[in-house]
Amino acid sequence: MHRTRVAAVVTSLSFWAGCRGSDDAGDGAAGTGSGTATEGPGSTAATSPASSSSTTGTTGTTGTATAASSTSGASTAASTSSGSTSDTAGATTGGGAAGCPDPLPADWIFCEDFEDLVDPADRFFEYNDGGGRFVLADDAAYSGDWSMRATFEPGVEGTGWMSVAFGVNPAVYGGKPHIDPNGTYEEIWWRLRLRMEPGWPDVGPAKVTRATSIAKDDWGQAMIAHLWSAGSDVTLLGDPASCVQGGVVVCNGYNDFANLSWLGQMNGTSPLFSSAWSGTFHCIEGHVRLNTPGASDGVFEFWIDGNLENARNDLDWRGTYEGHGINLVSFENYWNGGPPATLQRWIDDVAIATVPIGCD
């Protein structure tokens, strides 16, 4: 299928009341334990203390597994979302049967399969095309004909991103797409399909996706659930972080690493970024549930192709803070230090829900 597409070039704005700055995802070197990297706003160095590596369905030295199941989304947690998806007409469903249910289930927040999309800025709260490197393409797709293609080039770290805003979110600006602006989401599942080009070298590309709670209009965050590569390793890494002390959000601005507390890395087991796994779409699903205020019972777990890679249910995401729930999911292409060669990957069938989504 071929149709005329608009290549939307998004200029990153640097004012705090607007978008987050030069690159959304330029945080610390994931999986390195104490990596320093070029950032987005403020170019702040990140320190992410590493906890012990863990195996499927287990955690590091302090975590406990939430589930032994290898079925995507098979968590013991029940949804506690109080948000609905009906407040923004036309902003919650994607192109139809190719990759997104039509109609969208009531407990799904968002789905986009890119089949009928002309400009990603029409659907995503933020879309940055990375100088033309992150665009709609019809050369590879899991469902239908279209997906989003990212082209990494040596010497270039930022290759664009797209974000979905939902629920009460103080950073939304400019009349951009915002789903259920009065909702509160204590728990979400989110999914993407990811394909590395055939012959991809055995190397991790850093950023992939994250779910976060934006708590201030300067983009200060209460918590972040990162999914990125384990440094240059070929596995996916969960890297949870909190920015709440007691009941106060102490982060100012996006990626305020000076105030973030890293809660212990969660290594996956599947060689997602290996040459052996390249050339095929793989399904990645994450699940976050915020902790009961004052308790350490928050959940973070993730799956690849239905295999539970790692899980924890002992996290203190937010202390006693209850001002905002999870309200932003980003799909991002930021390679700390840049790639070793020009490489491409594709993202398709992105979805967010208050129930397990799965890969079928």
C-alpha positions in Angstrom: 0.0 0.0 0.0 1.4 3.4 -1.0 0.0 6.8 -0.1 1.2 10.3 0.3 2.8 10.9 3.6 3.7 14.1 5.4 7.3 14.0 6.8 6.7 16.1 9.9 9.8 17.9 11.1 9.3 18.7 14.7 11.5 21.5 16.1 12.3 20.8 19.8 11.3 23.7 21.9 13.4 24.6 24.9 11.0 26.5 27.1 9.9 24.7 30.3 6.2 25.3 29.8 6.5 23.5 26.5 8.3 20.4 25.3 11.2 18.8 27.1 14.1 20.0 25.0 16.8 18.8 22.6 16.3 15.0 23.0 13.8 13.3 25.2 15.9 10.3 26.1 19.4 11.3 26.6 19.8 9.8 30.0 22.6 7.9 31.7 24.2 4.9 30.0 21.8 2.2 30.8 23.1 -1.0 32.2 26.6 0.3 32.8 26.1 0.9 36.5 27.6 4.4 36.6 27.4 5.7 33.0 27.7 9.4 32.1 25.9 10.6 29.0 24.9 13.6 27.1 21.4 14.6 28.2 18.3 16.4 27.1 17.6 19.6 29.0 20.6 20.6 31.1 23.0 17.9 29.9 23.1 16.3 33.3 25.2 13.3 34.0 23.4 10.1 35.2 24.4 7.6 37.8 22.5 4.4 37.9 23.8 2.0 40.6 23.6 -1.6 39.4 22.0 -4.3 41.4 22.7 -8.0 40.9 21.7 -9.5 37.6 18.7 -11.7 37.8 17.1 -14.5 35.8 13.7 -14.9 34.3 10.9 -14.2 36.8 13.4 -13.2 39.5 15.1 -10.0 40.7 18.4 -8.8 42.0 19.4 -8.9 45.7 16.3 -7.2 47.1 13.4 -7.9 44.6 10.8 -10.6 44.7 9.1 -12.0 41.6 5.5 -11.2 40.9 4.9 -14.1 38.7 6.4 -17.3 37.4 4.2 -17.3 34.3 5.8 -17.0 30.9 2.6 -15.6 29.3 2.7 -11.9 28.4 0.7 -9.9 30.9 0.0 -12.8 33.2 0.5 -10.8 36.3 -0.9 -11.3 39.8 -1.8 -7.6 40.0 -5.3 -6.3 39.3 -5.9 -3.0 37.6 -6.5 -0.1 39.9 -6.8 2.6 37.2 -9.5 5.2 37.8 -9.1 6.7 34.4 -11.4 6.2 31.4 -10.6 6.7 27.7 -13.7 8.5 26.6 -12.9 12.2 27.2 -10.9 12.8 23.9 -13.0 11.7 21.0 -11.0 10.2 18.2 -7.7 10.3 20.1 -7.6 6.7 21.4 -7.7 4.3 18.5 -5.4 3.7 15.6 -5.8 2.4 12.0 -8.1 -0.5 12.5 -7.9 -4.3 12.0 -4.3 -4.5 10.9 -2.7 -4.1 14.3 -5.2 -2.4 16.6 -8.6 -3.7 17.7 -11.5 -1.9 16.2 -13.4 -0.8 18.2 -10.8 -0.3 20.8 -11.6 -2.2 24.1 -12.8 0.0 26.9 -9.8 -0.8 29.0 -7.3 0.1 26.3 -5.9 3.7 26.5 -4.2 4.0 23.1 -3.3 1.9 20.1 -1.6 2.9 16.8 -0.7 0.6 13.9 0.4 3.4 11.6 -1.8 2.1 8.7 -3.9 5.2 8.2 -1.6 7.8 9.8 -0.3 10.6 7.7 1.5 12.7 10.4 2.5 11.1 13.7 2.0 14.5 15.3 -1.7 14.1 14.8 -1.8 11.1 17.2 1.2 11.5 19.5 1.5 14.2 22.2 5.1 14.7 21.1 6.7 13.5 17.9 10.3 14.4 17.0 11.6 13.0 13.7 15.2 13.2 14.6 16.1 15.3 11.6 14.3 13.0 9.3 15.7 9.8 10.8 12.5 8.6 12.5 9.6 8.5 10.0 6.7 6.5 8.7 7.9 3.8 6.3 6.3 1.0 4.3 9.4 -1.2 3.9 8.7 -3.3 7.0 5.7 -3.9 9.2 4.3 -6.5 11.6 0.7 -5.8 10.6 -0.4 -4.2 7.4 2.2 -2.2 5.5 3.3 0.7 7.6 5.5 1.2 10.7 7.9 3.8 12.1 11.6 3.4 10.9 14.5 4.8 12.9 17.9 5.3 11.1 20.9 5.5 13.4 24.0 7.1 12.1 27.5 7.2 13.5 28.2 10.3 15.5 24.4 11.0 16.0 22.9 10.1 19.4 19.4 11.4 19.1 17.2 9.8 16.4 13.8 11.0 17.5 10.9 9.9 19.7 7.1 9.8 20.1 5.2 10.1 23.3 1.6 9.4 24.4 0.1 11.7 27.1 -2.8 10.4 29.2 -4.5 11.2 32.5 -3.8 14.3 34.5 -0.5 15.6 33.1 0.8 19.1 34.0 3.3 19.2 31.2 0.8 19.0 28.2 1.0 22.1 26.1 -0.2 23.6 22.9 -3.5 21.7 22.4 -1.6 18.6 21.5 -3.2 15.1 21.7 -4.0 14.3 25.3 -6.1 11.2 26.2 -8.5 11.3 29.2 -7.0 14.5 30.7 -8.9 14.1 34.0 -8.0 10.4 34.6 -5.6 8.9 37.1 -3.7 5.8 36.1 -2.1 3.8 38.9 -1.3 0.8 36.7 -0.7 0.3 33.0 0.6 -2.2 30.5 2.2 -1.0 27.3 3.5 -2.8 24.2 5.5 -2.3 21.1 6.8 -4.5 18.3 10.5 -3.9 17.5 12.5 -5.2 14.5 16.3 -4.7 14.0 17.6 -4.8 10.5 18.9 -8.2 9.2 22.4 -8.7 10.3 22.2 -6.2 13.2 25.5 -6.5 15.1 25.5 -8.0 18.6 25.1 -4.6 20.3 22.5 -2.9 22.4 21.1 0.5 21.1 20.4 2.1 24.5 16.9 3.6 24.6 13.7 1.8 23.7 10.7 2.9 25.8 9.7 4.2 29.2 6.6 4.9 31.3 6.7 7.9 33.7 4.7 10.1 36.0 5.1 13.8 35.1 4.4 15.7 38.3 5.3 19.3 37.5 4.8 21.7 34.7 8.6 21.9 34.3 8.5 18.1 33.5 9.7 17.1 36.9 9.0 13.4 37.3 7.8 11.3 40.3 9.0 7.9 38.8 10.3 6.4 35.6 10.1 2.8 34.4 12.9 2.5 31.8 13.2 -0.3 29.3 16.5 0.0 27.4 19.4 -2.2 26.5 21.8 -3.4 29.2 24.6 -1.0 28.1 26.0 -2.4 24.8 24.8 -5.9 25.8 22.1 -7.7 23.6 19.5 -8.1 26.4 16.7 -5.7 27.5 17.0 -4.1 30.9 14.4 -2.8 33.3 15.7 0.2 35.2 13.2 1.6 37.7 13.8 5.0 39.3 11.9 7.2 41.8 12.2 10.9 42.5 10.0 11.2 45.6 11.3 11.8 49.1 8.5 11.1 51.6 5.6 12.6 49.9 7.5 15.3 47.9 8.6 15.1 44.3 12.2 16.4 44.4 13.0 16.3 40.6 13.0 19.6 38.8 12.8 19.3 35.0 13.0 16.2 32.9 15.7 13.6 33.7 16.9 15.3 36.9 19.5 12.7 37.7 20.9 14.6 40.6 17.7 13.8 42.5 16.7 10.4 41.0 16.9 7.3 43.2 17.7 4.1 41.2 15.8 1.2 42.6 17.8 -1.7 41.1 18.4 -2.9 37.6 16.4 -5.9 36.2 18.3 -7.8 33.5 16.3 -9.7 30.8 17.5 -13.0 29.4 16.5 -13.0 25.7 19.1 -11.8 23.1 16.8 -9.1 21.7 19.6 -7.0 20.1 21.6 -9.9 18.7 22.3 -10.7 15.0 20.5 -14.0 15.5 17.3 -12.2 16.5 17.5 -9.6 13.8 15.2 -9.3 10.8 12.1 -10.3 12.7 9.6 -8.3 14.8 9.6 -9.0 18.5 6.9 -8.1 20.9 7.9 -6.1 24.0 5.4 -5.6 26.8 5.9 -3.7 30.1 3.7 -3.5 33.2 3.9 -1.0 36.0 1.8 -0.6 39.1 2.5 2.2 41.5 3.0 1.3 45.1 0.4 1.7 47.8 1.3 5.1 49.4 3.8 4.4 52.1 4.4 0.8 51.2 7.0 -1.0 49.0 4.7 -3.1 46.9 5.0 -1.5 43.5 5.3 -3.7 40.4 7.6 -3.6 37.4 7.8 -6.5 34.9 8.4 -7.0 31.3 8.1 -9.7 28.6 9.6 -10.4 25.2 7.5 -12.5 22.8 5.5 -13.7 25.8 8.5 -14.7 27.9 8.7 -13.1 31.3 12.1 -11.5 31.3 12.1 -10.1 34.9 9.6 -9.0 37.5 9.5 -7.2 40.9 6.7 -6.4 43.3 8.7 -4.7 46.1 9.2 -1.2 44.6 8.7 2.1 46.3 7.9 4.2 43.2 6.4 7.2 44.9 6.7 7.2 48.7 3.4 8.7 49.9 2.9 11.0 46.9 -0.5 10.7 45.3 -0.6 13.9 43.2 -0.2 12.2 39.8 -0.4 8.7 38.3 1.4 7.3 35.3 0.7 9.8 32.5 3.3 9.5 29.8 4.7 6.6 27.7 7.6 7.3 25.2 9.0 5.2 22.4 12.5 6.6 21.8 15.6 6.3 19.7 18.6 7.6 21.6 22.0 5.8 21.3 24.5 7.0 23.9 27.7 7.7 22.0 26.0 6.8 18.7 26.0 3.5 16.7 29.0 1.7 15.3 27.6 2.0 11.8 24.4 3.2 10.0 21.7 0.9 11.3 17.9 0.8 11.1 15.1 -0.5 13.2 11.3 -0.4 13.0 8.5 0.1 15.6 5.0 -1.1 15.0 1.7 -1.7 16.8 2.2 0.4 19.9 -0.5 0.1 22.6 -1.3 1.1 26.2 -4.0 -0.4 28.4 -5.1 -0.9 32.0 -5.1 -4.7 31.4 -2.6 -7.1 29.9 -2.3 -6.5 26.1 -0.3 -9.6 24.9 1.3 -10.3 21.6 -1.5 -11.9 19.6 
